[in-house]
Every structure is written in structure tokens, then in C-alpha cells.
Amino acid sequence: MRATLTVLGSGTSMGVPTIGCNCRVCTSDDPFDRRTRPSVLIQYEGRSVLIDTTPDFREQAIREKITRLDAVLYTHAHADHILGLDDVRPLSFKSENKIPLYADERAASALESIFRYIFDSNYKFGGIARVEMHRFNGSLELFGARFEPVKIVHGEAEIHGFRFGSAAYLTDFSEIPADSKAQLRGLDILFLDALRHRPHPTHSTVANSLSLVEELKPRRAFFTHISHDLPHQETNRNFPEHVRLAHDGLKLEFEIA
């Protein structure tokens, strides 16, 4: 089954341009140097599955002309990955059923706390997103495709990426455990966190992610959660042909099942 993956956002938590910054990337005229917060949309068989609802989701959805949403998967509950949840409202109003949200226990509990009004059956003001929370503890079957959670380490926290068919999406990690690496073999497309060149306590560097590409051997690799330290064109010139920085609006086709 063929699917399309769209990169809704490829930037780090503060986005690029970053507020108040006058560096050469933040002031660049290259549209690929404009990066909203990190998220991807997977579409197949008329269905749309979103990974993370960033604070930029409204802008991303308008830019990509998203007209339906069938499910949302969450990697973790940091602000840059969840704060756009309220903006799924217009899509949820168009849906026959409530949109299912899938998260691990920690992320689900955080979402229910931060967006308490959405999940409060006694909320009296109306106009809330029509969604329902599901906690995952293993693989998910969504509309004929399998989404397999992949455990990764984000500083001191255990969070999740996802493998779906011949593609995988791993953002916000400092380490990939050995058992998770075994889930990432034989890929057509692999997305990896690559914040910058300098070390960071909770994110992978460019060098570390290049090493992972060499180890895991996907046919194509794309780096995401990119800071303003990395100019798009210049950075890509130093990569192997099968490795590129992701960019907002990038579309890729692959086999999902």
C-alpha cells in the first residue's frame, strides 16, 4: 500500500527564525531555512495520520491544505509537540467520530492535565475538540496499516518514535537503545533528530545521526528537529547523496503495508 509522508515542520522547539535572533540562518532568504516545529503527516487510502500537534499546527495545516484528520500519534508531551492540540477542532467538527489520540501513559496523562477542559465531561462552554485518548503499549493497527512504537531516550526520559511500513520517524532523542535499533532495519526512509553540530544533553548531533545512518543503512535518511545552527543548502553539500536535511513541505512516497 502506497503512502505519502509530508513534513509539516522540521525545526527545533523555538522554530527558525527564532524570536529576536539575527543570525545568518534566521535572516536567510532561503525558504528551506524557515522551520516550524517538528511534525509529520502520513496519508494513505484516503486516511490522514498525524504525528504530534505542534504550536504551529494551524499554520502547517493551512499551508498543506489538510482537510481531514483520522488519528494523532504522540511521541512525548513536550510543549513543541503538543500545544497545537486545540487547533484540531475544525477538523474534528468535520469528522463523523471523535478523533483518536494515541500516546504512552506519561504523555497521555500530561495531555489530559494540560488540556483538562477538552477531556472534562462537565465542561460547559462548548467548542472543544472532539477527540478521545487511547494509551498504547505496543503496536497499533490504524486503517489497515501498522504503526510500531520505537523506544528512544530523550535526555533522561524514555519517549517514542514510530515505524510504519518502510519508514520510521524518530525525533527528540539523545540515544537509541539496541533493541530499538533492531526495529529500524530494512527501511526505505528514516527520519532522525539532528539538532546541530555541537553536543546537546537531550538531542542527537549531526555527526551522531550520520553514524546512525551508516549503522542502520536506510535507503534514504532525513534529519529533523533542526536548529538555526544549520543552513540548509550548505549543510546538505557536506552529506552523502542519500542523506538530507528535511524541510517544511517535503513530500515522500513509500510503502506502508
Phi and psi in degrees as GROMACS dihedral restraints (atoms count N, CA, C in turn):
[ dihedral_restraints ]
;  ai    aj    ak    al  type     phi  dphi    fc
    3     4     5     6     1   -84.1    20    10
    4     5     6     7     1   144.8    20    10
    6     7     8     9     1  -137.3    20    10
    7     8     9    10     1   159.2    20    10
    9    10    11    12     1  -118.8    20    10
   10    11    12    13     1   131.2    20    10
   12    13    14    15     1  -107.4    20    10
   13    14    15    16     1   127.9    20    10
   15    16    17    18     1  -114.0    20    10
   16    17    18    19     1   127.4    20    10
   18    19    20    21     1   -79.0    20    10
   19    20    21    22     1   107.8    20    10
   21    22    23    24     1   -75.3    20    10
   22    23    24    25     1   -41.0    20    10
   24    25    26    27     1  -147.8    20    10
   25    26    27    28     1   145.7    20    10
   27    28    29    30     1  -126.9    20    10
   28    29    30    31     1     7.6    20    10
   30    31    32    33     1   -96.1    20    10
   31    32    33    34     1   173.0    20    10
   33    34    35    36     1   -81.6    20    10
   34    35    36    37     1  -174.5    20    10
   36    37    38    39     1   -63.2    20    10
   37    38    39    40     1   -28.7    20    10
   39    40    41    42     1   -95.1    20    10
   40    41    42    43     1    -2.1    20    10
   42    43    44    45     1    72.4    20    10
   43    44    45    46     1   165.7    20    10
   45    46    47    48     1  -134.5    20    10
   46    47    48    49     1   122.0    20    10
   48    49    50    51     1   -64.0    20    10
   49    50    51    52     1   148.7    20    10
   51    52    53    54     1   -90.6    20    10
   52    53    54    55     1   138.7    20    10
   54    55    56    57     1   -54.0    20    10
   55    56    57    58     1   128.9    20    10
   57    58    59    60     1    78.8    20    10
   58    59    60    61     1     6.1    20    10
   60    61    62    63     1  -102.1    20    10
   61    62    63    64     1   137.0    20    10
   63    64    65    66     1  -116.9    20    10
   64    65    66    67     1    25.9    20    10
   66    67    68    69     1   -68.6    20    10
   67    68    69    70     1   169.6    20    10
   69    70    71    72     1   -67.1    20    10
   70    71    72    73     1   -27.2    20    10
   72    73    74    75     1   -79.0    20    10
   73    74    75    76     1   -42.4    20    10
   75    76    77    78     1   -66.1    20    10
   76    77    78    79     1   -24.6    20    10
   78    79    80    81     1  -104.7    20    10
   79    80    81    82     1    11.1    20    10
   81    82    83    84     1   -68.0    20    10
   82    83    84    85     1   148.4    20    10
   84    85    86    87     1   -88.2    20    10
   85    86    87    88     1    -7.7    20    10
   87    88    89    90     1   -73.5    20    10
   88    89    90    91     1   118.8    20    10
   90    91    92    93     1   -60.8    20    10
   91    92    93    94     1   -24.0    20    10
   93    94    95    96     1   -71.9    20    10
   94    95    96    97     1   -13.0    20    10
   96    97    98    99     1   -88.7    20    10
   97    98    99   100     1     2.4    20    10
   99   100   101   102     1   -95.4    20    10
  100   101   102   103     1   116.9    20    10
  102   103   104   105     1  -129.2    20    10
  103   104   105   106     1   115.6    20    10
  105   106   107   108     1   -84.7    20    10
  106   107   108   109     1   174.9    20    10
  108   109   110   111     1   -66.4    20    10
  109   110   111   112     1   154.0    20    10
  111   112   113   114     1   -76.0    20    10
  112   113   114   115     1   128.2    20    10
  114   115   116   117     1  -167.4    20    10
  115   116   117   118     1   153.6    20    10
  117   118   119   120     1  -134.7    20    10
  118   119   120   121     1   155.8    20    10
  120   121   122   123     1  -120.3    20    10
  121   122   123   124     1   130.6    20    10
  123   124   125   126     1  -113.0    20    10
  124   125   126   127     1   125.8    20    10
  126   127   128   129     1  -123.9    20    10
  127   128   129   130     1   132.7    20    10
  129   130   131   132     1  -161.6    20    10
  130   131   132   133     1   143.9    20    10
  132   133   134   135     1    50.0    20    10
  133   134   135   136     1    36.9    20    10
  135   136   137   138     1    78.2    20    10
  136   137   138   139     1     5.1    20    10
  138   139   140   141     1  -104.6    20    10
  139   140   141   142     1   155.8    20    10
  141   142   143   144     1  -132.1    20    10
  142   143   144   145     1   119.6    20    10
  144   145   146   147     1  -117.5    20    10
  145   146   147   148     1   124.8    20    10
  147   148   149   150     1  -103.4    20    10
  148   149   150   151     1   138.6    20    10
  150   151   152   153     1  -108.2    20    10
  151   152   153   154     1   109.6    20    10
  153   154   155   156     1    75.6    20    10
  154   155   156   157     1   143.8    20    10
  156   157   158   159     1  -114.3    20    10
  157   158   159   160     1    94.1    20    10
  159   160   161   162     1   -77.3    20    10
  160   161   162   163     1   166.0    20    10
  162   163   164   165     1   -60.5    20    10
  163   164   165   166     1   -16.1    20    10
  165   166   167   168     1   -98.8    20    10
  166   167   168   169     1    12.8    20    10
  168   169   170   171     1   -59.0    20    10
  169   170   171   172     1   -40.7    20    10
  171   172   173   174     1   -57.8    20    10
  172   173   174   175     1   -49.2    20    10
  174   175   176   177     1   -61.7    20    10
  175   176   177   178     1   -42.8    20    10
  177   178   179   180     1   -64.1    20    10
  178   179   180   181     1   -43.9    20    10
  180   181   182   183     1   -65.9    20    10
  181   182   183   184     1   -38.6    20    10
  183   184   185   186     1   -68.0    20    10
  184   185   186   187     1   -43.5    20    10
  186   187   188   189     1   -59.2    20    10
  187   188   189   190     1   -41.8    20    10
  189   190   191   192     1   -94.4    20    10
  190   191   192   193     1     4.0    20    10
  192   193   194   195     1    56.5    20    10
  193   194   195   196     1    46.5    20    10
  195   196   197   198     1   -73.9    20    10
  196   197   198   199     1   125.0    20    10
  198   199   200   201     1  -116.6    20    10
  199   200   201   202     1    -8.6    20    10
  201   202   203   204     1  -149.3    20    10
  202   203   204   205     1   154.2    20    10
  204   205   206   207     1  -142.7    20    10
  205   206   207   208     1   125.3    20    10
  207   208   209   210     1  -105.9    20    10
  208   209   210   211     1   -22.4    20    10
  210   211   212   213     1  -167.1    20    10
  211   212   213   214     1   154.7    20    10
  213   214   215   216     1  -128.3    20    10
  214   215   216   217     1   130.3    20    10
  216   217   218   219     1  -107.0    20    10
  217   218   219   220     1   141.9    20    10
  219   220   221   222     1  -115.3    20    10
  220   221   222   223     1   133.1    20    10
  222   223   224   225     1   -79.6    20    10
  223   224   225   226     1   -40.5    20    10
  225   226   227   228     1  -172.6    20    10
  226   227   228   229     1   178.6    20    10
  228   229   230   231     1  -109.4    20    10
  229   230   231   232     1    30.2    20    10
  231   232   233   234     1   -73.5    20    10
  232   233   234   235     1   153.8    20    10
  234   235   236   237     1   -53.6    20    10
  235   236   237   238     1   -41.3    20    10
  237   238   239   240     1   -71.5    20    10
  238   239   240   241     1    -4.0    20    10
  240   241   242   243     1  -113.8    20    10
  241   242   243   244     1    -8.8    20    10
  243   244   245   246     1  -128.5    20    10
  244   245   246   247     1   -20.2    20    10
  246   247   248   249     1   -71.5    20    10
  247   248   249   250     1    -4.3    20    10
  249   250   251   252     1   -91.6    20    10
  250   251   252   253     1     7.8    20    10
  252   253   254   255     1   -55.1    20    10
  253   254   255   256     1   -41.1    20    10
  255   256   257   258     1   -60.3    20    10
  256   257   258   259     1   -25.9    20    10
  258   259   260   261     1   -79.4    20    10
  259   260   261   262     1     0.6    20    10
  261   262   263   264     1   -80.8    20    10
  262   263   264   265     1    -2.9    20    10
  264   265   266   267     1   -50.9    20    10
  265   266   267   268     1   -54.2    20    10
  267   268   269   270     1   -61.9    20    10
  268   269   270   271     1   -32.6    20    10
  270   271   272   273     1   -72.4    20    10
  271   272   273   274     1   -34.9    20    10
  273   274   275   276     1   -70.4    20    10
  274   275   276   277     1   -30.5    20    10
  276   277   278   279     1   -67.6    20    10
  277   278   279   280     1   -29.1    20    10
  279   280   281   282     1   -81.9    20    10
  280   281   282   283     1   -15.0    20    10
  282   283   284   285     1   -83.2    20    10
  283   284   285   286     1   140.1    20    10
  285   286   287   288     1   -64.3    20    10
  286   287   288   289     1   -38.4    20    10
  288   289   290   291     1  -117.0    20    10
  289   290   291   292     1   165.8    20    10
  291   292   293   294     1   -61.7    20    10
  292   293   294   295     1   143.4    20    10
  294   295   296   297     1   -77.3    20    10
  295   296   297   298     1   124.3    20    10
  297   298   299   300     1   -76.6    20    10
  298   299   300   301     1   135.4    20    10
  300   301   302   303     1  -108.6    20    10
  301   302   303   304     1   135.6    20    10
  303   304   305   306     1  -121.2    20    10
  304   305   306   307     1   124.9    20    10
  306   307   308   309     1  -150.8    20    10
  307   308   309   310     1   158.4    20    10
  309   310   311   312     1   -73.9    20    10
  310   311   312   313     1   174.9    20    10
  312   313   314   315     1   -58.3    20    10
  313   314   315   316     1   -45.2    20    10
  315   316   317   318     1   -64.4    20    10
  316   317   318   319     1   -46.3    20    10
  318   319   320   321     1   -68.8    20    10
  319   320   321   322     1   -39.6    20    10
  321   322   323   324     1   -62.1    20    10
  322   323   324   325     1   -43.9    20    10
  324   325   326   327     1   -63.9    20    10
  325   326   327   328     1   -39.8    20    10
  327   328   329   330     1   -65.1    20    10
  328   329   330   331     1   -44.2    20    10
  330   331   332   333     1   -61.7    20    10
  331   332   333   334     1   -42.0    20    10
  333   334   335   336     1   -66.3    20    10
  334   335   336   337     1   -29.0    20    10
  336   337   338   339     1   -78.7    20    10
  337   338   339   340     1   -49.2    20    10
  339   340   341   342     1   -65.8    20    10
  340   341   342   343     1   -40.4    20    10
  342   343   344   345     1  -107.4    20    10
  343   344   345   346     1    48.6    20    10
  345   346   347   348     1   -54.4    20    10
  346   347   348   349     1   -39.3    20    10
  348   349   350   351     1   -62.7    20    10
  349   350   351   352     1   -31.6    20    10
  351   352   353   354     1   -67.1    20    10
  352   353   354   355     1   -36.2    20    10
  354   355   356   357     1   -99.4    20    10
  355   356   357   358     1     6.7    20    10
  357   358   359   360     1   -90.3    20    10
  358   359   360   361     1   111.8    20    10
  360   361   362   363     1   -66.9    20    10
  361   362   363   364     1   -14.7    20    10
  363   364   365   366     1   -98.6    20    10
  364   365   366   367     1     5.1    20    10
  366   367   368   369     1   -63.0    20    10
  367   368   369   370     1   127.5    20    10
  369   370   371   372     1  -107.5    20    10
  370   371   372   373     1     1.8    20    10
  372   373   374   375     1   -96.5    20    10
  373   374   375   376     1   -10.9    20    10
  375   376   377   378     1    72.9    20    10
  376   377   378   379     1   178.2    20    10
  378   379   380   381     1    72.1    20    10
  379   380   381   382     1    19.2    20    10
  381   382   383   384     1   -89.4    20    10
  382   383   384   385     1   157.6    20    10
  384   385   386   387     1   -61.3    20    10
  385   386   387   388     1   137.2    20    10
  387   388   389   390     1   -90.1    20    10
  388   389   390   391     1    86.9    20    10
  390   391   392   393     1  -134.1    20    10
  391   392   393   394     1   161.4    20    10
  393   394   395   396     1  -141.0    20    10
  394   395   396   397     1   140.5    20    10
  396   397   398   399     1   -89.0    20    10
  397   398   399   400     1   136.9    20    10
  399   400   401   402     1  -129.1    20    10
  400   401   402   403     1   130.8    20    10
  402   403   404   405     1   -92.4    20    10
  403   404   405   406     1   130.2    20    10
  405   406   407   408     1  -103.5    20    10
  406   407   408   409     1   149.4    20    10
  408   409   410   411     1  -145.4    20    10
  409   410   411   412     1    51.4    20    10
  411   412   413   414     1   147.1    20    10
  412   413   414   415     1  -169.5    20    10
  414   415   416   417     1   -66.2    20    10
  415   416   417   418     1   150.8    20    10
  417   418   419   420     1  -117.6    20    10
  418   419   420   421     1   138.2    20    10
  420   421   422   423     1  -104.8    20    10
  421   422   423   424     1   112.1    20    10
  423   424   425   426     1  -121.9    20    10
  424   425   426   427     1   107.7    20    10
  426   427   428   429     1    57.1    20    10
  427   428   429   430     1    41.3    20    10
  429   430   431   432     1    88.3    20    10
  430   431   432   433     1     4.4    20    10
  432   433   434   435     1  -124.8    20    10
  433   434   435   436     1   147.7    20    10
  435   436   437   438     1   -99.6    20    10
  436   437   438   439     1   129.0    20    10
  438   439   440   441     1  -112.7    20    10
  439   440   441   442     1   118.2    20    10
  441   442   443   444     1  -109.0    20    10
  442   443   444   445     1   113.1    20    10
  444   445   446   447     1   -62.0    20    10
  445   446   447   448     1   140.9    20    10
  447   448   449   450     1  -122.2    20    10
  448   449   450   451     1   117.8    20    10
  450   451   452   453     1   -72.4    20    10
  451   452   453   454     1   130.8    20    10
  453   454   455   456     1  -136.7    20    10
  454   455   456   457     1   162.7    20    10
  456   457   458   459     1  -109.5    20    10
  457   458   459   460     1   126.7    20    10
  459   460   461   462     1  -117.5    20    10
  460   461   462   463     1    88.6    20    10
  462   463   464   465     1    69.8    20    10
  463   464   465   466     1  -111.9    20    10
  465   466   467   468     1  -105.0    20    10
  466   467   468   469     1     2.6    20    10
  468   469   470   471     1  -103.8    20    10
  469   470   471   472     1   143.0    20    10
  471   472   473   474     1   -93.7    20    10
  472   473   474   475     1   120.9    20    10
  474   475   476   477     1  -126.1    20    10
  475   476   477   478     1  -163.8    20    10
  477   478   479   480     1  -136.5    20    10
  478   479   480   481     1   141.8    20    10
  480   481   482   483     1  -103.5    20    10
  481   482   483   484     1  -172.8    20    10
  483   484   485   486     1  -141.3    20    10
  484   485   486   487     1   141.1    20    10
  486   487   488   489     1  -107.5    20    10
  487   488   489   490     1   136.4    20    10
  489   490   491   492     1  -140.8    20    10
  490   491   492   493     1   108.2    20    10
  492   493   494   495     1    61.2    20    10
  493   494   495   496     1  -126.4    20    10
  495   496   497   498     1   -92.9    20    10
  496   497   498   499     1    14.4    20    10
  498   499   500   501     1  -127.8    20    10
  499   500   501   502     1   154.8    20    10
  501   502   503   504     1  -143.7    20    10
  502   503   504   505     1   148.1    20    10
  504   505   506   507     1  -129.0    20    10
  505   506   507   508     1   112.4    20    10
  507   508   509   510     1  -126.4    20    10
  508   509   510   511     1   107.9    20    10
  510   511   512   513     1  -116.9    20    10
  511   512   513   514     1   157.5    20    10
  513   514   515   516     1    59.9    20    10
  514   515   516   517     1    62.6    20    10
  516   517   518   519     1  -137.2    20    10
  517   518   519   520     1   150.6    20    10
  519   520   521   522     1  -109.6    20    10
  520   521   522   523     1   -16.1    20    10
  522   523   524   525     1  -154.3    20    10
  523   524   525   526     1   143.8    20    10
  525   526   527   528     1  -114.1    20    10
  526   527   528   529     1   114.9    20    10
  528   529   530   531     1   -62.1    20    10
  529   530   531   532     1   157.8    20    10
  531   532   533   534     1   -58.8    20    10
  532   533   534   535     1   -42.1    20    10
  534   535   536   537     1   -62.1    20    10
  535   536   537   538     1   -34.6    20    10
  537   538   539   540     1   -73.2    20    10
  538   539   540   541     1   -35.7    20    10
  540   541   542   543     1   -58.8    20    10
  541   542   543   544     1   -33.7    20    10
  543   544   545   546     1   -64.7    20    10
  544   545   546   547     1   -24.0    20    10
  546   547   548   549     1   -79.5    20    10
  547   548   549   550     1    -9.1    20    10
  549   550   551   552     1  -111.4    20    10
  550   551   552   553     1    22.4    20    10
  552   553   554   555     1   -90.6    20    10
  553   554   555   556     1   152.6    20    10
  555   556   557   558     1    69.7    20    10
  556   557   558   559     1    31.2    20    10
  558   559   560   561     1   -89.6    20    10
  559   560   561   562     1   146.9    20    10
  561   562   563   564     1   -81.6    20    10
  562   563   564   565     1   -46.5    20    10
  564   565   566   567     1  -127.8    20    10
  565   566   567   568     1   130.6    20    10
  567   568   569   570     1  -130.3    20    10
  568   569   570   571     1   122.4    20    10
  570   571   572   573     1   -98.8    20    10
  571   572   573   574     1   131.3    20    10
  573   574   575   576     1  -131.5    20    10
  574   575   576   577     1   142.7    20    10
  576   577   578   579     1   -60.3    20    10
  577   578   579   580     1   133.5    20    10
  579   580   581   582     1  -151.8    20    10
  580   581   582   583     1    81.0    20    10
  582   583   584   585     1   -61.8    20    10
  583   584   585   586     1   -48.9    20    10
  585   586   587   588     1  -170.1    20    10
  586   587   588   589     1  -175.6    20    10
  588   589   590   591     1   -79.9    20    10
  589   590   591   592     1   -40.5    20    10
  591   592   593   594     1   -70.8    20    10
  592   593   594   595     1   146.1    20    10
  594   595   596   597     1   -59.5    20    10
  595   596   597   598     1   150.5    20    10
  597   598   599   600     1  -140.9    20    10
  598   599   600   601     1   142.7    20    10
  600   601   602   603     1   -68.8    20    10
  601   602   603   604     1   -20.6    20    10
  603   604   605   606     1  -125.1    20    10
  604   605   606   607     1     1.7    20    10
  606   607   608   609     1  -131.5    20    10
  607   608   609   610     1   153.3    20    10
  609   610   611   612     1   -75.1    20    10
  610   611   612   613     1   149.4    20    10
  612   613   614   615     1   -94.4    20    10
  613   614   615   616     1   170.1    20    10
  615   616   617   618     1   -58.8    20    10
  616   617   618   619     1   -47.0    20    10
  618   619   620   621     1   -62.4    20    10
  619   620   621   622     1   -42.0    20    10
  621   622   623   624     1   -65.5    20    10
  622   623   624   625     1   -40.9    20    10
  624   625   626   627     1   -70.6    20    10
  625   626   627   628     1   -34.8    20    10
  627   628   629   630     1   -62.2    20    10
  628   629   630   631     1   -38.6    20    10
  630   631   632   633     1   -64.7    20    10
  631   632   633   634     1   -38.7    20    10
  633   634   635   636     1   -66.3    20    10
  634   635   636   637     1   -38.4    20    10
  636   637   638   639     1   -60.8    20    10
  637   638   639   640     1   -44.0    20    10
  639   640   641   642     1   -62.9    20    10
  640   641   642   643     1   -37.1    20    10
  642   643   644   645     1   -75.0    20    10
  643   644   645   646     1   -44.1    20    10
  645   646   647   648     1   -87.8    20    10
  646   647   648   649     1   -21.7    20    10
  648   649   650   651     1    56.8    20    10
  649   650   651   652     1    50.1    20    10
  651   652   653   654     1   -70.2    20    10
  652   653   654   655     1   158.7    20    10
  654   655   656   657     1   -69.1    20    10
  655   656   657   658     1   -36.6    20    10
  657   658   659   660     1  -137.4    20    10
  658   659   660   661     1   142.2    20    10
  660   661   662   663     1  -131.5    20    10
  661   662   663   664     1   142.3    20    10
  663   664   665   666     1  -132.9    20    10
  664   665   666   667     1   135.0    20    10
  666   667   668   669     1   -98.3    20    10
  667   668   669   670     1   142.2    20    10
  669   670   671   672     1  -138.0    20    10
  670   671   672   673     1  -175.6    20    10
  672   673   674   675     1    53.8    20    10
  673   674   675   676     1    52.4    20    10
  675   676   677   678     1   -93.1    20    10
  676   677   678   679     1   134.0    20    10
  678   679   680   681     1   -87.5    20    10
  679   680   681   682     1   179.3    20    10
  681   682   683   684     1   -79.8    20    10
  682   683   684   685     1     7.5    20    10
  684   685   686   687     1   -78.4    20    10
  685   686   687   688     1   -15.2    20    10
  687   688   689   690     1  -116.5    20    10
  688   689   690   691     1   101.7    20    10
  690   691   692   693     1   -67.7    20    10
  691   692   693   694     1   134.5    20    10
  693   694   695   696     1   -58.7    20    10
  694   695   696   697     1   -58.8    20    10
  696   697   698   699     1   -65.7    20    10
  697   698   699   700     1   -45.4    20    10
  699   700   701   702     1   -63.2    20    10
  700   701   702   703     1   -42.2    20    10
  702   703   704   705     1   -66.1    20    10
  703   704   705   706     1   -43.0    20    10
  705   706   707   708     1   -61.7    20    10
  706   707   708   709     1   -32.1    20    10
  708   709   710   711     1   -63.4    20    10
  709   710   711   712     1   -21.2    20    10
  711   712   713   714     1   -97.3    20    10
  712   713   714   715     1     6.0    20    10
  714   715   716   717     1  -100.1    20    10
  715   716   717   718     1   157.1    20    10
  717   718   719   720     1   -61.1    20    10
  718   719   720   721     1   160.6    20    10
  720   721   722   723     1   -59.2    20    10
  721   722   723   724     1   -30.7    20    10
  723   724   725   726     1   -91.8    20    10
  724   725   726   727     1     8.1    20    10
  726   727   728   729     1  -122.6    20    10
  727   728   729   730     1   132.2    20    10
  729   730   731   732     1  -145.5    20    10
  730   731   732   733     1   153.8    20    10
  732   733   734   735     1   -68.1    20    10
  733   734   735   736     1   137.0    20    10
  735   736   737   738     1   -69.7    20    10
  736   737   738   739     1   163.5    20    10
  738   739   740   741     1  -145.2    20    10
  739   740   741   742     1   153.1    20    10
  741   742   743   744     1   -57.6    20    10
  742   743   744   745     1   131.5    20    10
  744   745   746   747     1    92.2    20    10
  745   746   747   748     1    -6.9    20    10
  747   748   749   750     1   -59.7    20    10
  748   749   750   751     1   134.1    20    10
  750   751   752   753     1  -122.9    20    10
  751   752   753   754     1   133.6    20    10
  753   754   755   756     1  -133.7    20    10
  754   755   756   757     1   140.9    20    10
  756   757   758   759     1  -104.3    20    10
  757   758   759   760     1   145.4    20    10
  759   760   761   762     1  -160.7    20    10
  760   761   762   763     1   172.5    20    10
  762   763   764   765     1   -93.2    20    10
  763   764   765   766     1   124.0    20    10
  765   766   767   768     1   -98.8    20    10
  766   767   768   769     1   -22.9    20    10
